[in-house]
Amino acid sequence: MTRTQQRASNNATIDCLMEAIPTGRLPSRRELVALLNEQGHKTSRGNDWTSHRMSRMLQRMGIAQGVTELQRRKRAYLPNIKRAF
């Protein structure tokens, strides 16, 4: 997988997480990982998601606080997450 393909895959995963995160109670990482795996999202190496892999991917994509930051951005009505392009 090229870096461009990896970024596109990661952005699709982030979009899925943004849709799944409510503005109220934050789901656990396990719940979010289960959702990603149910929907067929894979890591760039083709593996199932784990909470650690999800956290590391979010850090690499410039989302330092992980899922908490995604929720904060959603609450602030910021539709565009910083893309790594």
C-alpha positions in Angstrom: 0.0 0.0 0.0 1.4 3.4 -1.0 1.5 6.3 1.4 -1.3 8.0 -0.5 -3.5 4.9 -0.3 -2.6 4.6 3.4 -3.7 8.2 4.0 -6.9 7.7 2.1 -7.7 4.6 4.1 -6.9 6.4 7.4 -9.1 9.3 6.4 -12.0 6.9 5.7 -11.5 5.4 9.1 -11.5 8.8 10.7 -14.7 9.7 8.9 -16.3 6.5 10.2 -15.2 7.3 13.8 -16.5 10.9 13.5 -20.0 9.5 12.5 -19.9 7.0 15.3 -18.9 9.4 18.1 -21.9 11.1 19.7 -21.7 14.6 21.2 -22.8 13.1 24.5 -21.2 10.2 26.3 -17.9 9.1 24.6 -18.0 5.4 23.6 -15.1 3.3 24.9 -12.2 2.5 22.6 -13.3 -1.1 22.5 -16.7 -0.1 21.3 -15.2 2.1 18.5 -12.8 -0.7 17.5 -15.6 -3.2 17.4 -17.5 -0.9 15.1 -14.6 -0.4 12.8 -14.1 -4.2 12.6 -17.8 -4.8 12.0 -17.8 -2.4 9.1 -14.8 -4.1 7.5 -12.3 -1.3 8.0 -8.7 -2.7 8.1 -5.4 -1.2 9.1 -2.9 -0.3 6.4 -1.4 -3.8 6.7 -4.7 -5.5 6.4 -5.2 -6.4 10.1 -8.2 -5.9 12.3 -8.2 -2.8 14.5 -7.2 -2.8 18.1 -7.5 0.2 20.5 -3.7 0.6 20.4 -3.6 0.6 16.6 -6.4 3.1 16.5 -4.7 5.5 18.9 -1.4 5.3 17.1 -3.1 6.0 13.7 -4.9 9.0 15.2 -1.6 10.3 16.5 0.1 9.9 13.2 -2.7 11.7 11.5 -2.2 14.7 13.8 -5.0 14.1 16.2 -3.0 14.2 19.4 -5.7 13.5 22.0 -7.2 10.6 20.0 -10.9 9.9 20.3 -11.4 12.6 22.9 -10.1 15.2 20.4 -12.4 13.8 17.7 -15.4 14.3 20.0 -14.3 17.8 20.9 -14.0 18.7 17.2 -17.4 17.3 16.5 -18.9 19.3 19.3 -17.3 22.4 17.9 -18.9 21.7 14.5 -15.6 21.4 12.7 -16.4 19.1 9.8 -12.9 18.9 8.4 -10.2 17.1 10.2 -6.7 18.1 9.3 -5.9 15.9 6.3 -2.3 14.6 5.9 -2.1 15.4 2.2 
